[in-house]
Amino acid sequence: MATYVKRAYRYRFHPTPEQAAELARTFGCVRKVYNMALAARTEAWARQERVTCNQTSAMLTA
């Protein structure tokens, strides 16, 4: 007997203009932080060093 589990749901989201502006700012900040972490890890990889998630987190919060 197979058991089926839903893994995704679809929602429609219609933000107000103020909410849309806040979401755009937030996503922009998230992208900036992600790119900074990716650059740090890429540079470490080029130097043949390992950077753990904890080290990346500490670097971003310093």
Gaussian input, Z-matrix of N, CA and C with variables (Angstrom, degrees):
# hf/3-21g

backbone

0 1
 N
 C     1     B1
 C     2     B2     1     A1
 N     3     B3     2     A2     1     D1
 C     4     B4     3     A3     2     D2
 C     5     B5     4     A4     3     D3
 N     6     B6     5     A5     4     D4
 C     7     B7     6     A6     5     D5
 C     8     B8     7     A7     6     D6
 N     9     B9     8     A8     7     D7
 C    10    B10     9     A9     8     D8
 C    11    B11    10    A10     9     D9
 N    12    B12    11    A11    10    D10
 C    13    B13    12    A12    11    D11
 C    14    B14    13    A13    12    D12
 N    15    B15    14    A14    13    D13
 C    16    B16    15    A15    14    D14
 C    17    B17    16    A16    15    D15
 N    18    B18    17    A17    16    D16
 C    19    B19    18    A18    17    D17
 C    20    B20    19    A19    18    D18
 N    21    B21    20    A20    19    D19
 C    22    B22    21    A21    20    D20
 C    23    B23    22    A22    21    D21
 N    24    B24    23    A23    22    D22
 C    25    B25    24    A24    23    D23
 C    26    B26    25    A25    24    D24
 N    27    B27    26    A26    25    D25
 C    28    B28    27    A27    26    D26
 C    29    B29    28    A28    27    D27
 N    30    B30    29    A29    28    D28
 C    31    B31    30    A30    29    D29
 C    32    B32    31    A31    30    D30
 N    33    B33    32    A32    31    D31
 C    34    B34    33    A33    32    D32
 C    35    B35    34    A34    33    D33
 N    36    B36    35    A35    34    D34
 C    37    B37    36    A36    35    D35
 C    38    B38    37    A37    36    D36
 N    39    B39    38    A38    37    D37
 C    40    B40    39    A39    38    D38
 C    41    B41    40    A40    39    D39
 N    42    B42    41    A41    40    D40
 C    43    B43    42    A42    41    D41
 C    44    B44    43    A43    42    D42
 N    45    B45    44    A44    43    D43
 C    46    B46    45    A45    44    D44
 C    47    B47    46    A46    45    D45
 N    48    B48    47    A47    46    D46
 C    49    B49    48    A48    47    D47
 C    50    B50    49    A49    48    D48
 N    51    B51    50    A50    49    D49
 C    52    B52    51    A51    50    D50
 C    53    B53    52    A52    51    D51
 N    54    B54    53    A53    52    D52
 C    55    B55    54    A54    53    D53
 C    56    B56    55    A55    54    D54
 N    57    B57    56    A56    55    D55
 C    58    B58    57    A57    56    D56
 C    59    B59    58    A58    57    D57
 N    60    B60    59    A59    58    D58
 C    61    B61    60    A60    59    D59
 C    62    B62    61    A61    60    D60
 N    63    B63    62    A62    61    D61
 C    64    B64    63    A63    62    D62
 C    65    B65    64    A64    63    D63
 N    66    B66    65    A65    64    D64
 C    67    B67    66    A66    65    D65
 C    68    B68    67    A67    66    D66
 N    69    B69    68    A68    67    D67
 C    70    B70    69    A69    68    D68
 C    71    B71    70    A70    69    D69
 N    72    B72    71    A71    70    D70
 C    73    B73    72    A72    71    D71
 C    74    B74    73    A73    72    D72
 N    75    B75    74    A74    73    D73
 C    76    B76    75    A75    74    D74
 C    77    B77    76    A76    75    D75
 N    78    B78    77    A77    76    D76
 C    79    B79    78    A78    77    D77
 C    80    B80    79    A79    78    D78
 N    81    B81    80    A80    79    D79
 C    82    B82    81    A81    80    D80
 C    83    B83    82    A82    81    D81
 N    84    B84    83    A83    82    D82
 C    85    B85    84    A84    83    D83
 C    86    B86    85    A85    84    D84
 N    87    B87    86    A86    85    D85
 C    88    B88    87    A87    86    D86
 C    89    B89    88    A88    87    D87
 N    90    B90    89    A89    88    D88
 C    91    B91    90    A90    89    D89
 C    92    B92    91    A91    90    D90
 N    93    B93    92    A92    91    D91
 C    94    B94    93    A93    92    D92
 C    95    B95    94    A94    93    D93
 N    96    B96    95    A95    94    D94
 C    97    B97    96    A96    95    D95
 C    98    B98    97    A97    96    D96
 N    99    B99    98    A98    97    D97
 C   100   B100    99    A99    98    D98
 C   101   B101   100   A100    99    D99
 N   102   B102   101   A101   100   D100
 C   103   B103   102   A102   101   D101
 C   104   B104   103   A103   102   D102
 N   105   B105   104   A104   103   D103
 C   106   B106   105   A105   104   D104
 C   107   B107   106   A106   105   D105
 N   108   B108   107   A107   106   D106
 C   109   B109   108   A108   107   D107
 C   110   B110   109   A109   108   D108
 N   111   B111   110   A110   109   D109
 C   112   B112   111   A111   110   D110
 C   113   B113   112   A112   111   D111
 N   114   B114   113   A113   112   D112
 C   115   B115   114   A114   113   D113
 C   116   B116   115   A115   114   D114
 N   117   B117   116   A116   115   D115
 C   118   B118   117   A117   116   D116
 C   119   B119   118   A118   117   D117
 N   120   B120   119   A119   118   D118
 C   121   B121   120   A120   119   D119
 C   122   B122   121   A121   120   D120
 N   123   B123   122   A122   121   D121
 C   124   B124   123   A123   122   D122
 C   125   B125   124   A124   123   D123
 N   126   B126   125   A125   124   D124
 C   127   B127   126   A126   125   D125
 C   128   B128   127   A127   126   D126
 N   129   B129   128   A128   127   D127
 C   130   B130   129   A129   128   D128
 C   131   B131   130   A130   129   D129
 N   132   B132   131   A131   130   D130
 C   133   B133   132   A132   131   D131
 C   134   B134   133   A133   132   D132
 N   135   B135   134   A134   133   D133
 C   136   B136   135   A135   134   D134
 C   137   B137   136   A136   135   D135
 N   138   B138   137   A137   136   D136
 C   139   B139   138   A138   137   D137
 C   140   B140   139   A139   138   D138
 N   141   B141   140   A140   139   D139
 C   142   B142   141   A141   140   D140
 C   143   B143   142   A142   141   D141
 N   144   B144   143   A143   142   D142
 C   145   B145   144   A144   143   D143
 C   146   B146   145   A145   144   D144
 N   147   B147   146   A146   145   D145
 C   148   B148   147   A147   146   D146
 C   149   B149   148   A148   147   D147
 N   150   B150   149   A149   148   D148
 C   151   B151   150   A150   149   D149
 C   152   B152   151   A151   150   D150
 N   153   B153   152   A152   151   D151
 C   154   B154   153   A153   152   D152
 C   155   B155   154   A154   153   D153
 N   156   B156   155   A155   154   D154
 C   157   B157   156   A156   155   D155
 C   158   B158   157   A157   156   D156
 N   159   B159   158   A158   157   D157
 C   160   B160   159   A159   158   D158
 C   161   B161   160   A160   159   D159
 N   162   B162   161   A161   160   D160
 C   163   B163   162   A162   161   D161
 C   164   B164   163   A163   162   D162
 N   165   B165   164   A164   163   D163
 C   166   B166   165   A165   164   D164
 C   167   B167   166   A166   165   D165
 N   168   B168   167   A167   166   D166
 C   169   B169   168   A168   167   D167
 C   170   B170   169   A169   168   D168
 N   171   B171   170   A170   169   D169
 C   172   B172   171   A171   170   D170
 C   173   B173   172   A172   171   D171
 N   174   B174   173   A173   172   D172
 C   175   B175   174   A174   173   D173
 C   176   B176   175   A175   174   D174
 N   177   B177   176   A176   175   D175
 C   178   B178   177   A177   176   D176
 C   179   B179   178   A178   177   D177
 N   180   B180   179   A179   178   D178
 C   181   B181   180   A180   179   D179
 C   182   B182   181   A181   180   D180
 N   183   B183   182   A182   181   D181
 C   184   B184   183   A183   182   D182
 C   185   B185   184   A184   183   D183

   B1=1.4483
   B2=1.5335
   B3=1.3141
   B4=1.4604
   B5=1.5238
   B6=1.3087
   B7=1.4512
   B8=1.5143
   B9=1.3006
   B10=1.4531
   B11=1.5180
   B12=1.3099
   B13=1.4509
   B14=1.5192
   B15=1.3071
   B16=1.4599
   B17=1.5153
   B18=1.3182
   B19=1.4520
   B20=1.5245
   B21=1.3005
   B22=1.4588
   B23=1.5294
   B24=1.2935
   B25=1.4522
   B26=1.5204
   B27=1.2926
   B28=1.4591
   B29=1.5203
   B30=1.3148
   B31=1.4535
   B32=1.5124
   B33=1.2741
   B34=1.4573
   B35=1.5193
   B36=1.3032
   B37=1.4506
   B38=1.5204
   B39=1.3056
   B40=1.4597
   B41=1.5245
   B42=1.3484
   B43=1.4640
   B44=1.5306
   B45=1.3025
   B46=1.4531
   B47=1.5258
   B48=1.3263
   B49=1.4655
   B50=1.5372
   B51=1.3319
   B52=1.4651
   B53=1.5291
   B54=1.3265
   B55=1.4595
   B56=1.5305
   B57=1.3157
   B58=1.4641
   B59=1.5309
   B60=1.3257
   B61=1.4630
   B62=1.5239
   B63=1.3228
   B64=1.4697
   B65=1.5240
   B66=1.3164
   B67=1.4633
   B68=1.5218
   B69=1.3129
   B70=1.4665
   B71=1.5239
   B72=1.3395
   B73=1.4724
   B74=1.5217
   B75=1.3249
   B76=1.4645
   B77=1.5153
   B78=1.3229
   B79=1.4625
   B80=1.5238
   B81=1.3184
   B82=1.4658
   B83=1.5166
   B84=1.3255
   B85=1.4711
   B86=1.5200
   B87=1.3139
   B88=1.4663
   B89=1.5214
   B90=1.3234
   B91=1.4618
   B92=1.5265
   B93=1.3292
   B94=1.4646
   B95=1.5290
   B96=1.3185
   B97=1.4620
   B98=1.5316
   B99=1.3322
   B100=1.4580
   B101=1.5265
   B102=1.3243
   B103=1.4611
   B104=1.5244
   B105=1.3330
   B106=1.4645
   B107=1.5321
   B108=1.3074
   B109=1.4653
   B110=1.5206
   B111=1.3130
   B112=1.4628
   B113=1.5264
   B114=1.3234
   B115=1.4619
   B116=1.5264
   B117=1.3199
   B118=1.4684
   B119=1.5186
   B120=1.3119
   B121=1.4643
   B122=1.5225
   B123=1.3276
   B124=1.4651
   B125=1.5243
   B126=1.3309
   B127=1.4710
   B128=1.5274
   B129=1.3077
   B130=1.4639
   B131=1.5320
   B132=1.3131
   B133=1.4625
   B134=1.5260
   B135=1.3492
   B136=1.4622
   B137=1.5299
   B138=1.3316
   B139=1.4712
   B140=1.5248
   B141=1.3190
   B142=1.4646
   B143=1.5291
   B144=1.3188
   B145=1.4567
   B146=1.5193
   B147=1.2976
   B148=1.4582
   B149=1.5260
   B150=1.3167
   B151=1.4583
   B152=1.5229
   B153=1.3044
   B154=1.4626
   B155=1.5304
   B156=1.2963
   B157=1.4714
   B158=1.5255
   B159=1.3293
   B160=1.4608
   B161=1.5247
   B162=1.3351
   B163=1.4670
   B164=1.5261
   B165=1.3188
   B166=1.4643
   B167=1.5195
   B168=1.3133
   B169=1.4514
   B170=1.5297
   B171=1.3239
   B172=1.4707
   B173=1.5338
   B174=1.3321
   B175=1.4638
   B176=1.5333
   B177=1.3185
   B178=1.4629
   B179=1.5231
   B180=1.3217
   B181=1.4586
   B182=1.5183
   B183=1.3334
   B184=1.4658
   B185=1.5195
   A1=108.64
   A2=116.93
   A3=122.05
   A4=110.27
   A5=115.19
   A6=121.65
   A7=108.58
   A8=117.62
   A9=122.03
   A10=109.69
   A11=115.13
   A12=121.22
   A13=108.23
   A14=116.85
   A15=119.55
   A16=108.85
   A17=116.54
   A18=120.75
   A19=112.64
   A20=117.41
   A21=119.47
   A22=109.75
   A23=114.30
   A24=121.69
   A25=108.12
   A26=116.54
   A27=120.80
   A28=108.76
   A29=114.16
   A30=120.70
   A31=108.62
   A32=116.45
   A33=120.59
   A34=107.18
   A35=115.27
   A36=121.12
   A37=107.70
   A38=117.20
   A39=122.29
   A40=108.74
   A41=116.82
   A42=119.28
   A43=111.39
   A44=113.82
   A45=119.58
   A46=107.74
   A47=118.97
   A48=119.89
   A49=112.89
   A50=117.11
   A51=120.37
   A52=110.35
   A53=116.24
   A54=120.10
   A55=110.87
   A56=117.38
   A57=121.22
   A58=110.45
   A59=116.75
   A60=120.11
   A61=110.76
   A62=117.01
   A63=120.83
   A64=111.02
   A65=117.68
   A66=120.74
   A67=111.32
   A68=117.90
   A69=121.24
   A70=110.57
   A71=116.98
   A72=120.41
   A73=111.04
   A74=116.35
   A75=120.55
   A76=111.09
   A77=117.79
   A78=120.72
   A79=110.98
   A80=116.93
   A81=120.22
   A82=111.16
   A83=116.89
   A84=120.98
   A85=111.06
   A86=116.68
   A87=120.77
   A88=109.78
   A89=117.31
   A90=121.17
   A91=110.73
   A92=117.28
   A93=121.54
   A94=110.56
   A95=117.40
   A96=121.55
   A97=110.41
   A98=116.82
   A99=120.14
   A100=110.77
   A101=117.48
   A102=121.21
   A103=111.52
   A104=117.80
   A105=120.44
   A106=110.60
   A107=116.77
   A108=120.87
   A109=110.55
   A110=116.84
   A111=120.62
   A112=110.73
   A113=117.66
   A114=121.15
   A115=110.81
   A116=117.24
   A117=120.87
   A118=111.01
   A119=117.17
   A120=120.39
   A121=111.01
   A122=117.73
   A123=121.47
   A124=110.45
   A125=116.46
   A126=120.09
   A127=110.63
   A128=117.48
   A129=120.91
   A130=109.98
   A131=116.91
   A132=120.53
   A133=109.94
   A134=117.85
   A135=121.57
   A136=110.86
   A137=117.29
   A138=121.85
   A139=111.53
   A140=116.43
   A141=124.17
   A142=111.64
   A143=115.19
   A144=122.29
   A145=108.29
   A146=115.65
   A147=120.44
   A148=108.75
   A149=114.78
   A150=121.25
   A151=106.93
   A152=116.81
   A153=120.73
   A154=110.06
   A155=115.10
   A156=120.32
   A157=110.62
   A158=117.32
   A159=120.23
   A160=111.16
   A161=117.02
   A162=119.97
   A163=111.07
   A164=116.36
   A165=120.28
   A166=110.20
   A167=117.49
   A168=121.96
   A169=111.11
   A170=116.37
   A171=120.16
   A172=110.73
   A173=116.56
   A174=120.13
   A175=110.61
   A176=116.55
   A177=120.22
   A178=112.31
   A179=117.49
   A180=120.14
   A181=113.65
   A182=116.72
   A183=120.03
   A184=111.03
   D1=124.63
   D2=-178.43
   D3=-90.34
   D4=141.34
   D5=175.98
   D6=-109.46
   D7=129.02
   D8=-179.77
   D9=-106.19
   D10=133.86
   D11=-179.78
   D12=-123.03
   D13=129.50
   D14=175.12
   D15=-72.76
   D16=130.76
   D17=-177.13
   D18=-108.49
   D19=-9.91
   D20=-177.95
   D21=-149.45
   D22=151.02
   D23=175.14
   D24=-128.42
   D25=150.67
   D26=175.47
   D27=-108.43
   D28=132.21
   D29=176.50
   D30=-129.46
   D31=144.84
   D32=171.95
   D33=-99.13
   D34=139.03
   D35=-176.07
   D36=-129.40
   D37=122.30
   D38=-179.09
   D39=-122.51
   D40=84.69
   D41=-177.39
   D42=-73.59
   D43=154.43
   D44=172.27
   D45=-71.32
   D46=165.13
   D47=178.34
   D48=-56.96
   D49=-37.16
   D50=178.65
   D51=-66.48
   D52=-42.60
   D53=178.27
   D54=-65.40
   D55=-39.29
   D56=179.64
   D57=-62.84
   D58=-40.95
   D59=178.57
   D60=-65.10
   D61=-42.60
   D62=179.04
   D63=-65.24
   D64=-41.50
   D65=177.12
   D66=-63.40
   D67=-40.90
   D68=178.99
   D69=-62.36
   D70=-42.60
   D71=177.36
   D72=-63.46
   D73=-44.12
   D74=-178.88
   D75=-63.80
   D76=-46.31
   D77=-179.99
   D78=-65.63
   D79=-33.12
   D80=175.92
   D81=-64.21
   D82=-42.07
   D83=178.06
   D84=-65.68
   D85=-41.31
   D86=179.31
   D87=-62.16
   D88=-42.70
   D89=179.92
   D90=-64.03
   D91=-40.42
   D92=179.02
   D93=-61.74
   D94=-46.81
   D95=-179.75
   D96=-64.40
   D97=-42.81
   D98=178.28
   D99=-60.48
   D100=-44.65
   D101=-179.83
   D102=-64.91
   D103=-36.91
   D104=177.15
   D105=-64.16
   D106=-44.71
   D107=179.42
   D108=-65.01
   D109=-41.63
   D110=179.43
   D111=-63.71
   D112=-41.19
   D113=178.81
   D114=-63.79
   D115=-43.37
   D116=179.34
   D117=-62.87
   D118=-42.67
   D119=-179.54
   D120=-70.26
   D121=-35.41
   D122=178.48
   D123=-66.57
   D124=-43.03
   D125=177.97
   D126=-63.45
   D127=-40.62
   D128=178.62
   D129=-65.26
   D130=-39.71
   D131=178.78
   D132=-62.90
   D133=-39.75
   D134=178.75
   D135=-63.74
   D136=-31.64
   D137=177.34
   D138=-86.18
   D139=4.69
   D140=-178.50
   D141=60.04
   D142=42.99
   D143=175.48
   D144=-115.26
   D145=154.38
   D146=175.75
   D147=-102.43
   D148=139.12
   D149=176.69
   D150=-123.68
   D151=119.72
   D152=-179.21
   D153=-81.92
   D154=168.39
   D155=176.76
   D156=-62.84
   D157=-38.36
   D158=178.48
   D159=-64.23
   D160=-40.02
   D161=177.71
   D162=-65.93
   D163=-39.96
   D164=177.65
   D165=-63.23
   D166=-43.93
   D167=178.69
   D168=-61.72
   D169=-43.17
   D170=179.28
   D171=-64.51
   D172=-38.28
   D173=179.17
   D174=-64.92
   D175=-41.25
   D176=-177.61
   D177=-70.94
   D178=-30.95
   D179=-177.97
   D180=-92.01
   D181=-4.85
   D182=179.73
   D183=-72.83

